[in-house]
Amino acid sequence: MTSAGREAQVARDDAHAQGQSSTSTSSLEIKSDGFTAGIPKDRALGDSSDGAGAQPSSSPPKGPPETASKPHPSTSSRLFAILSYTPPRCRHDPTQPARFSMALNFLFAFAACFTVANLYYNHPILNKLAANFDVTYEQVSIIPTVMQAGYAAGLLFLCPLGDLFKRRPFVLLLVWFTAMVWLGLCITDNFVVFVVLSFITAMTTVTPQLMLPLVGDLAPIERRATALSIVVSGLLLGMLIARVLSGIVTEYTGWRNVYWLSFGLQYVILILLWFFMPDYPSTNPGGLNYFRMLFTIIQIVFRNPILVQACLVGFFTSSVFTSYWTTLTFLLADPPYNYSSLVIGLFAFIGIGAMCFGPFYSRLVIDRFVPLFSVIMGEIFCLAGVAIGTYIGTFTVAGPVIQAFAIDIGLQTSQIANRSSIYSIEPTARNRVNTAYMVSVFCGQLMGTAVGAKLYARGGWVSSGSASVGFIGAALLICFLRGPWEKGWVGWGGGWSLRRQDINKKTPEPEKGDVPAPFASGEARDGEMAVEDGAGAPIGGAAVEKDAEEVKAG
């Protein structure tokens, strides 16, 4: 081959090589575009299944494209999905609102009883706790104090969230969290850890205070007081039965068994509520700023004289209750009685008997007459019992027995009537109303404990009891300063009628196809007072009605 021929052949080979390179590059660019459009990169680059290497190919991949495996949901997300799931029979249907049956009423009472009991299991066994953790009585006494502080924090910072979130998932989450943290109390041997966990569990043990406003939403107005009385009876029963149960179990087994029992009960409550607690829409589905919501509690108090009256009465009445149960131990442990701790604990059964009186009284009286009438009657019960117990209790045990029965009836009667009254205002802010009331009651309990113990140390049983007589007198004075129909802060305007007027008004039946909403068009049901936002427009009603229409359309 001549030199010219060889040069021509080299030129042809170079051109052929350049063409092959260009084709290969073009193929890679197309496959890259294919990957960005959703074809996996290994297919775009022509990876073979036998590992023979990457061979560019212009033919489309065979079979369906491979997809990346989805990440598995975390344990926490699975748990939240389970807790937030609502069984079909518990789901909210605006066309057929949940019926607040007697069985559901007793379930709420059971949950309230053994949830609030968490705060009081430690009271009769503080000496056992001190021995177990090797601390002094003064150091171990911080446990009930810390739990009361945690409960107060929960009332102030968690309960208002019931006006923002749906109550069902919120309650279930709090019960589950309380049970999980409670497990630490069952097993820890460190006193500091025990105290910290006690504070946390007390803070989340506010679920009864979220369920009570829900009772006000679910129960019909003509049966609201009765429904509330059953739940409140469970609440007060938990305060008493916890002391008895804890003392007996610790006496015959050990103090940790009390905490294990409570741990199991929390899960029983969780399971029962998950299966039977009805869902209910948020009363403020549009959302609220949390800190502004806390501030509105003060605003609600100052624009509702009936709430202020209820708060002050609750403050003085609850102080009598805690003062009695604090000083009773001192009285019965000293001469002339010299009773053991177990016998003293059995006095709680007197209060348990009184609890059975509440629902019947509520059905016959509170549901038919104005709440103020029952509040006054409750205070009279308390005054009679305190006076008898104070001035004959130093020489006969009949005095403390009569006092226990009377103040339990009086406290229960006045609390149920006050709640029935305040739940008729601010229907979209019932949890904040309840927070204001319960904070005042809690402050009264603290005051009664401190004042009662101090006066007993200085002047004995008669001295502390006389202070309780004064507290009940102050509560009665507040009752008489404002009548049941008075619109202002003081006076008896509107007359003296004791019969309720709101239960005689019948709401017209909705026509077929209508969607009754809890607060349709911003109007409160049962003649209740609507809440207004900052612009002066009612909130809650239109939003809830919109949710109802969406449910119907869906």
Phi, psi and omega per residue, in radians:
M1 nan 2.354 -3.110
T2 -1.261 2.866 3.116
S3 -1.086 -0.624 3.128
A4 -1.163 -0.684 3.115
G5 -1.142 -0.697 3.128
R6 -1.095 -0.699 3.134
E7 -1.122 -0.681 3.128
A8 -1.152 -0.689 3.131
Q9 -1.119 -0.723 3.104
V10 -1.074 -0.717 3.139
A11 -1.104 -0.716 3.126
R12 -1.146 -0.704 3.106
D13 -1.090 -0.718 3.120
D14 -1.095 -0.735 -3.132
A15 -1.134 -0.693 3.122
H16 -1.128 -0.704 3.115
A17 -1.117 -0.719 3.125
Q18 -1.118 -0.655 3.117
G19 -1.137 -0.726 3.108
Q20 -1.085 -0.741 3.121
S21 -1.085 -0.739 3.135
S22 -1.109 -0.724 3.131
T23 -1.117 -0.745 3.136
S24 -1.088 -0.757 3.135
T25 -1.091 -0.769 3.133
S26 -1.063 -0.695 3.128
S27 -1.104 -0.739 3.130
L28 -1.116 -0.681 -3.139
E29 -1.139 -0.702 3.114
I30 -1.101 -0.766 -3.134
K31 -1.165 -0.594 3.073
S32 -1.112 -0.719 3.068
D33 -1.110 -0.659 3.103
G34 -1.083 -0.658 3.116
F35 -1.134 -0.748 3.137
T36 -1.157 -0.399 3.104
A37 -1.494 -0.018 3.061
G38 2.169 -0.035 3.122
I39 -1.491 2.318 -3.113
P40 -1.013 2.635 -3.050
K41 -1.147 -0.657 -3.120
D42 -1.150 -0.558 3.076
R43 -1.269 -0.695 -3.114
A44 -1.118 -0.624 3.141
L45 -1.495 -0.004 3.035
G46 1.337 0.555 3.086
D47 -1.145 2.301 3.115
S48 -1.629 2.694 -3.098
S49 -1.245 -0.356 -3.117
D50 -1.624 0.098 3.080
G51 1.255 0.452 -3.112
A52 -1.367 -0.047 3.119
G53 1.936 2.940 -3.096
A54 -1.455 2.101 3.107
Q55 -2.147 1.936 3.127
P56 -1.013 2.472 -3.139
S57 -2.564 2.427 3.129
S58 -1.532 -0.178 3.136
S59 -1.320 2.530 -3.138
P60 -1.185 2.652 -3.141
P61 -1.142 2.511 3.136
K62 -1.479 2.497 3.083
G63 1.433 3.023 -3.133
P64 -1.196 2.567 -3.140
P65 -1.158 2.529 3.107
E66 -1.299 2.505 3.116
T67 -2.081 2.577 3.126
A68 -1.203 2.436 -3.127
S69 -1.184 2.374 -3.130
K70 -1.311 2.496 3.115
P71 -1.183 2.470 3.136
H72 -1.252 2.438 3.116
P73 -1.098 2.535 -3.131
S74 -1.264 2.886 3.133
T75 -1.087 -0.695 -3.127
S76 -1.134 -0.696 3.135
S77 -1.200 -0.638 3.069
R78 -1.113 -0.749 -3.139
L79 -1.096 -0.759 3.137
F80 -1.119 -0.660 3.116
A81 -1.101 -0.674 3.126
I82 -1.179 -0.812 -3.101
L83 -1.168 -0.596 -3.093
S84 -1.502 -0.150 3.116
Y85 -1.252 2.424 3.135
T86 -2.025 2.093 3.078
P87 -1.004 2.615 -3.068
P88 -0.929 -0.685 -3.079
R89 -1.242 -0.266 -3.116
C90 -1.757 -0.044 -3.077
R91 -1.294 2.581 -3.099
H92 -1.352 2.246 3.080
D93 -2.165 1.897 -3.099
P94 -1.033 -0.477 -3.141
T95 -1.346 -0.431 3.103
Q96 -2.400 1.401 -3.108
P97 -1.017 2.647 -3.117
A98 -1.036 2.388 3.102
R99 -1.561 2.175 -3.114
F100 -1.446 1.539 -3.056
S101 -1.358 2.938 3.106
M102 -1.162 -0.622 3.107
A103 -1.097 -0.741 3.098
L104 -1.154 -0.639 3.097
N105 -1.046 -0.788 3.128
F106 -1.236 -0.526 3.052
L107 -1.124 -0.756 3.092
F108 -1.088 -0.684 3.131
A109 -1.155 -0.727 3.110
F110 -1.081 -0.795 3.129
A111 -1.104 -0.728 3.126
A112 -1.123 -0.709 -3.102
C113 -1.053 -0.959 -3.008
F114 -1.556 0.009 2.962
T115 -1.549 -0.861 -3.139
V116 -1.210 -0.369 3.102
A117 -1.059 -0.426 3.119
N118 -0.955 -0.507 -3.086
L119 -1.326 -0.320 -2.930
Y120 -2.098 -0.031 3.115
Y121 -1.050 -0.575 -3.046
N122 -1.352 -0.293 -3.005
H123 -1.028 -0.849 -3.094
P124 -1.455 -0.074 -3.040
I125 -2.093 0.400 -3.129
L126 -1.076 -0.587 3.111
N127 -1.147 -0.662 3.102
K128 -1.174 -0.691 3.117
L129 -1.138 -0.689 3.124
A130 -1.099 -0.725 3.129
A131 -1.178 -0.677 -3.099
N132 -1.200 -0.726 -3.105
F133 -1.607 -0.006 3.107
D134 0.993 0.911 3.093
V135 -2.230 2.928 -3.126
T136 -1.392 2.902 3.079
Y137 -1.079 -0.640 3.126
E138 -1.116 -0.697 -3.139
Q139 -1.238 -0.720 -3.091
V140 -1.241 -0.392 3.130
S141 -1.168 -0.180 3.116
I142 -1.266 -0.337 -3.087
I143 -1.094 -0.956 3.103
P144 -1.099 -0.562 3.108
T145 -1.136 -0.781 3.139
V146 -1.133 -0.676 3.139
M147 -1.181 -0.653 3.068
Q148 -1.134 -0.683 3.102
A149 -1.142 -0.704 3.093
G150 -1.115 -0.703 3.113
Y151 -1.112 -0.714 3.101
A152 -1.098 -0.717 3.112
A153 -1.115 -0.703 3.096
G154 -1.121 -0.701 3.103
L155 -1.054 -0.726 -3.030
L156 -1.421 -0.649 -2.987
F157 -1.873 -0.358 -3.127
L158 -1.828 -0.718 -3.085
C159 -1.027 -0.696 3.110
P160 -1.035 -0.395 3.135
L161 -1.165 -0.263 3.054
G162 -1.118 -0.351 3.054
D163 -1.443 -0.134 -3.086
L164 -1.933 -0.790 -3.097
F165 -1.658 2.844 2.939
K166 -1.188 2.359 -3.035
R167 -1.177 -0.659 -3.058
R168 -1.047 -1.018 -3.140
P169 -1.128 -0.560 -3.138
F170 -1.163 -0.783 3.127
V171 -1.132 -0.786 -3.136
L172 -1.080 -0.705 3.132
L173 -1.123 -0.723 3.141
L174 -1.179 -0.701 3.127
V175 -1.125 -0.779 3.124
W176 -1.096 -0.771 -3.124
F177 -1.109 -0.731 3.110
T178 -1.054 -0.757 -3.133
A179 -1.114 -0.711 -3.114
M180 -1.170 -0.741 3.123
V181 -1.229 -0.592 3.138
W182 -1.060 -0.502 3.100
L183 -1.010 -0.617 3.087
G184 -1.101 -0.639 3.104
L185 -1.147 -0.501 -3.116
C186 -1.286 -0.452 -2.970
I187 -2.074 -0.291 -3.038
T188 -1.268 2.573 3.048
D189 -2.010 0.154 -3.130
N190 -1.797 2.175 -3.062
F191 -1.144 -0.724 -3.129
V192 -1.103 -0.766 3.102
V193 -1.074 -0.704 3.126
F194 -1.065 -0.732 -3.140
V195 -1.160 -0.774 -3.126
V196 -1.108 -0.797 3.130
L197 -1.147 -0.564 3.079
S198 -1.095 -0.707 3.112
F199 -1.115 -0.793 -3.088
I200 -1.124 -0.813 -3.124
T201 -1.150 -0.615 3.096
A202 -1.148 -0.630 -3.130
M203 -1.142 -0.627 -3.117
T204 -1.634 0.061 3.106
T205 -1.554 0.657 -3.121
V206 -1.846 0.212 -3.104
T207 -1.033 -0.605 3.068
P208 -1.045 -0.566 -3.140
Q209 -1.325 -0.237 2.991
L210 -1.546 -0.498 -3.112
M211 -1.385 -0.545 -3.131
L212 -1.096 -0.825 3.052
P213 -1.084 -0.541 3.087
L214 -1.150 -0.615 3.041
V215 -1.057 -0.710 3.094
G216 -1.089 -0.525 3.105
D217 -1.366 -0.687 -3.007
L218 -1.507 -0.656 -3.048
A219 -1.325 2.436 3.048
P220 -1.129 2.627 -2.998
I221 -1.080 -0.568 -3.121
E222 -1.280 -0.167 3.127
R223 -2.204 0.199 -3.043
R224 -1.120 -0.797 -3.101
A225 -1.105 -0.697 3.116
T226 -1.123 -0.779 3.132
A227 -1.095 -0.751 3.112
L228 -1.121 -0.666 -3.086
S229 -1.126 -0.608 3.132
I230 -1.166 -0.750 3.139
V231 -1.227 -0.736 3.112
V232 -1.112 -0.640 3.080
S233 -1.072 -0.731 3.066
G234 -1.098 -0.666 3.130
L235 -1.114 -0.853 3.140
L236 -1.209 -0.579 3.100
L237 -1.102 -0.681 3.111
G238 -1.092 -0.629 3.119
M239 -1.119 -0.565 -3.084
L240 -1.605 -0.781 -3.047
I241 -1.205 -0.446 3.115
A242 -1.062 -0.714 -3.134
R243 -1.156 -0.763 -3.134
V244 -1.151 -0.845 -3.101
L245 -1.081 -0.746 -3.123
S246 -1.145 -0.750 -3.131
G247 -1.127 -0.743 -3.100
I248 -1.225 -0.812 -3.123
V249 -1.098 -0.735 -3.130
T250 -1.192 -0.638 -3.112
E251 -1.092 -0.649 -3.020
Y252 -1.887 -0.208 3.090
T253 -2.255 -1.558 3.141
G254 -2.974 2.768 -3.033
W255 -1.184 -0.516 -3.131
R256 -1.158 -0.491 3.112
N257 -1.125 -0.497 3.064
V258 -1.107 -0.756 -3.118
Y259 -1.263 -0.627 3.068
W260 -1.145 -0.659 3.092
L261 -1.078 -0.782 3.108
S262 -1.106 -0.669 3.103
F263 -1.032 -0.799 3.113
G264 -1.134 -0.689 3.136
L265 -1.118 -0.601 3.120
Q266 -1.093 -0.679 3.130
Y267 -1.297 -0.555 3.024
V268 -1.084 -0.777 3.102
I269 -1.080 -0.767 -3.133
L270 -1.044 -0.805 -3.117
I271 -1.146 -0.775 -3.130
L272 -1.120 -0.753 3.130
L273 -1.170 -0.646 3.141
W274 -1.084 -0.652 -3.096
F275 -1.438 -0.490 -2.945
F276 -2.204 -0.253 -3.106
M277 -1.261 2.149 -3.102
P278 -1.294 2.587 3.045
D279 -1.391 2.736 3.139
Y280 -2.663 2.375 -3.068
P281 -1.145 2.682 3.059
S282 -1.071 2.434 3.111
T283 -1.346 -0.182 3.076
N284 -2.354 1.184 -3.059
P285 -1.131 -0.336 3.115
G286 -1.296 -0.192 3.117
G287 1.618 2.714 3.119
L288 -2.464 2.578 3.001
N289 -1.270 2.250 -3.006
Y290 -1.045 -0.858 -3.080
F291 -1.220 -0.597 3.060
R292 -1.175 -0.622 3.115
M293 -1.086 -0.717 3.093
L294 -1.103 -0.684 -3.131
F295 -1.176 -0.566 -3.125
T296 -1.158 -0.316 3.069
I297 -1.031 -0.759 3.117
I298 -1.127 -0.734 3.137
Q299 -1.092 -0.725 3.136
I300 -1.069 -0.719 -3.142
V301 -1.080 -0.792 -3.024
F302 -1.353 -0.223 3.097
R303 -1.823 0.084 -3.134
N304 -2.267 1.655 3.135
P305 -0.995 -0.597 -3.115
I306 -1.143 -0.555 3.107
L307 -1.253 -0.696 3.102
V308 -1.094 -0.756 3.116
Q309 -1.059 -0.779 3.141
A310 -1.136 -0.691 -3.132
C311 -1.122 -0.753 -3.122
L312 -1.196 -0.727 3.099
V313 -1.113 -0.759 3.112
G314 -1.096 -0.638 3.121
F315 -1.047 -0.899 -3.074
F316 -1.262 -0.624 -3.104
T317 -1.226 -0.746 -3.138
S318 -1.161 -0.502 3.119
S319 -1.138 -0.595 3.114
V320 -1.169 -0.706 -3.114
F321 -1.070 -0.895 -3.091
T322 -1.262 -0.565 3.100
S323 -1.100 -0.722 3.137
Y324 -1.114 -0.887 -3.052
W325 -1.246 -0.376 3.074
T326 -1.321 -0.799 -3.053
T327 -1.476 -0.289 -3.130
L328 -1.064 -0.684 3.136
T329 -1.041 -0.756 3.140
F330 -1.116 -0.734 -3.108
L331 -1.121 -0.842 -3.032
L332 -1.360 -0.369 3.128
A333 -1.412 -0.326 -3.109
D334 -1.750 2.932 3.054
P335 -1.027 2.568 0.148
P336 -1.560 0.107 -3.016
Y337 -1.630 -0.928 3.136
N338 0.960 0.799 -3.133
Y339 -1.395 2.658 3.075
S340 -1.367 2.942 -3.138
S341 -1.097 -0.620 -3.137
L342 -1.143 -0.753 3.128
V343 -1.149 -0.705 3.112
I344 -1.085 -0.695 3.124
G345 -1.111 -0.521 -3.131
L346 -1.194 -0.259 3.080
F347 -1.091 -0.371 3.116
A348 -1.100 -0.446 3.124
F349 -1.124 -0.413 3.074
I350 -1.114 -0.779 3.113
G351 -1.159 -0.600 3.131
I352 -1.104 -0.679 3.082
G353 -1.107 -0.661 3.135
A354 -1.169 -0.475 -3.116
M355 -1.098 -0.548 -3.105
C356 -1.173 -0.321 -3.111
F357 -1.301 -0.535 -2.999
G358 -1.010 -0.940 -3.103
P359 -1.053 -0.659 3.139
F360 -1.183 -0.746 3.110
Y361 -1.105 -0.707 -3.124
S362 -1.088 -0.743 -3.124
R363 -1.160 -0.681 -3.054
L364 -1.482 -0.510 -2.998
V365 -2.090 -1.026 -2.992
I366 -1.114 -0.646 3.132
D367 -1.252 -0.228 -3.067
R368 -1.935 -0.451 -3.084
F369 -2.060 2.907 -3.124
V370 -1.092 2.511 -3.092
P371 -1.006 -0.592 -3.095
L372 -1.044 -0.616 3.115
F373 -1.036 -0.778 -3.137
S374 -1.246 -0.563 3.076
V375 -1.091 -0.803 3.131
I376 -1.102 -0.732 3.109
M377 -1.084 -0.711 3.102
G378 -1.085 -0.712 3.124
E379 -1.177 -0.595 3.095
I380 -1.170 -0.713 3.045
F381 -0.991 -0.840 -3.129
C382 -1.066 -0.780 -3.098
L383 -1.084 -0.759 3.141
A384 -1.132 -0.780 -3.119
G385 -1.143 -0.754 -3.137
V386 -1.132 -0.734 -3.126
A387 -1.109 -0.767 3.139
I388 -1.155 -0.856 -3.094
G389 -1.125 -0.632 -3.093
T390 -1.188 -0.756 -2.940
Y391 -1.706 -0.091 3.001
I392 -2.143 -0.074 -3.064
G393 -1.212 -0.304 -3.120
T394 -1.360 -0.257 -3.115
F395 -2.266 -0.090 3.030
T396 -2.544 2.394 -3.103
V397 -1.252 -0.205 3.093
A398 -1.090 -0.536 3.136
G399 -1.048 -0.993 3.106
P400 -1.073 -0.573 3.135
V401 -1.145 -0.832 3.125
I402 -1.100 -0.719 -3.127
Q403 -1.113 -0.741 3.137
A404 -1.054 -0.791 -3.115
F405 -1.146 -0.769 -3.059
A406 -1.213 -0.770 -3.094
I407 -1.261 -0.498 3.070
D408 -1.190 -0.744 3.078
I409 -1.131 -0.795 -3.104
G410 -1.118 -0.764 3.129
L411 -1.103 -0.785 -3.114
Q412 -1.115 -0.780 -3.126
T413 -1.071 -0.835 -3.104
S414 -1.192 -0.642 3.131
Q415 -1.167 -0.773 3.141
I416 -1.100 -0.771 -3.141
A417 -1.127 -0.728 3.118
N418 -1.109 -0.736 3.130
R419 -1.150 -0.725 3.103
S420 -1.041 -0.603 -3.133
S421 -1.292 -0.846 -3.036
I422 -1.330 -0.364 3.101
Y423 -1.351 -0.052 3.058
S424 -1.570 -0.002 3.095
I425 -2.003 2.708 3.039
E426 0.814 1.161 -3.041
P427 -1.101 -0.453 3.108
T428 -1.582 0.101 -3.132
A429 -2.333 0.573 -3.051
R430 -1.107 -0.602 3.134
N431 -1.203 -0.623 3.077
R432 -1.256 -0.619 3.035
V433 -1.082 -0.792 3.126
N434 -1.113 -0.638 3.098
T435 -1.074 -0.811 3.130
A436 -1.036 -0.766 -3.124
Y437 -1.159 -0.801 -3.068
M438 -1.240 -0.549 3.070
V439 -1.116 -0.702 3.111
S440 -1.172 -0.699 3.093
V441 -1.105 -0.748 -3.136
F442 -1.117 -0.733 3.094
C443 -1.091 -0.631 3.080
G444 -1.140 -0.664 3.095
Q445 -1.095 -0.758 3.113
L446 -1.099 -0.764 3.141
M447 -1.110 -0.736 3.136
G448 -1.110 -0.712 3.120
T449 -1.112 -0.840 -3.091
A450 -1.162 -0.845 -3.091
V451 -1.198 -0.742 -3.130
G452 -1.068 -0.808 -3.130
A453 -1.132 -0.704 -3.110
K454 -1.184 -0.771 -3.141
L455 -1.194 -0.597 3.099
Y456 -1.143 -0.680 3.127
A457 -1.127 -0.535 -3.100
R458 -1.564 -0.768 -3.010
G459 -2.217 0.016 3.087
G460 1.503 -2.894 -3.038
W461 -1.073 -0.725 -3.109
V462 -1.149 -0.674 -3.125
S463 -1.125 -0.859 -3.133
S464 -1.171 -0.654 3.118
G465 -1.156 -0.627 3.116
S466 -1.130 -0.636 3.071
A467 -1.094 -0.666 3.112
S468 -1.142 -0.637 3.049
V469 -1.037 -0.731 3.106
G470 -1.125 -0.681 3.134
F471 -1.105 -0.750 3.128
I472 -1.161 -0.652 3.075
G473 -1.046 -0.718 3.108
A474 -1.118 -0.702 3.123
A475 -1.118 -0.718 3.114
L476 -1.140 -0.677 3.106
L477 -1.053 -0.739 3.121
I478 -1.125 -0.657 3.099
C479 -1.076 -0.735 -3.070
F480 -1.400 -0.201 3.127
L481 -1.284 -0.385 -3.063
R482 -2.440 2.147 -3.111
G483 -1.354 2.981 -3.062
P484 -1.217 -0.384 -3.103
W485 -1.942 0.094 -3.141
E486 -1.228 2.295 3.120
K487 -1.556 -0.408 -3.112
G488 -1.613 -2.796 -3.057
W489 -1.504 -0.583 -3.099
V490 -2.422 2.495 3.072
G491 2.226 3.093 -3.121
W492 -2.205 0.631 3.095
G493 -1.114 2.539 -3.138
G494 1.711 -0.108 3.055
G495 1.771 -3.117 -3.062
W496 -1.915 0.128 -3.055
S497 -1.028 2.339 -3.110
L498 -1.730 -0.250 -3.137
R499 -1.309 2.403 3.072
R500 -1.261 2.476 -3.113
Q501 -1.876 -0.285 -3.055
D502 -1.377 -0.434 -3.069
I503 -1.411 -0.177 3.137
N504 -1.535 -0.164 -3.140
K505 -1.516 2.059 -3.129
K506 -1.626 2.307 3.102
T507 -1.419 2.266 3.141
P508 -1.072 2.514 -3.134
E509 -1.206 2.399 3.113
P510 -1.196 2.484 3.104
E511 -1.259 2.849 -3.117
K512 -1.089 2.268 -3.127
G513 1.721 -0.309 3.088
D514 -1.262 2.663 3.110
V515 -2.045 1.695 3.138
P516 -1.192 2.196 3.089
A517 -1.869 2.725 -3.105
P518 -1.003 -0.641 -3.107
F519 -2.386 1.105 -3.008
A520 -1.078 2.358 3.101
S521 0.963 0.478 3.099
G522 1.422 -0.019 -3.120
E523 -1.581 2.329 3.141
A524 -1.314 2.535 3.107
R525 -1.349 2.836 3.058
D526 0.993 0.504 3.121
G527 1.258 0.328 -3.100
E528 -1.357 2.824 -3.102
M529 -1.446 2.274 -3.141
A530 -1.453 2.723 3.117
V531 -1.737 2.508 3.120
E532 -1.989 2.582 3.083
D533 -1.481 -3.001 -3.078
G534 -1.108 -0.437 -3.118
A535 -1.538 -0.006 3.107
G536 1.560 0.076 3.124
A537 -1.700 2.501 3.131
P538 -1.144 2.421 3.139
I539 -1.951 2.785 3.089
G540 1.634 -0.840 -3.046
G541 -1.136 -0.986 -3.098
A542 -1.086 -0.668 -3.116
A543 -1.170 -0.753 3.125
V544 -1.160 -0.644 3.107
E545 -1.124 -0.667 3.104
K546 -1.096 -0.741 3.087
D547 -1.050 -0.716 -3.128
A548 -1.106 -0.715 3.120
E549 -1.138 -0.654 3.130
E550 -1.151 -0.705 3.102
V551 -1.091 -0.726 -3.141
K552 -1.139 -0.756 -3.129
A553 -1.168 -0.590 -3.131
G554 -1.301 nan nan
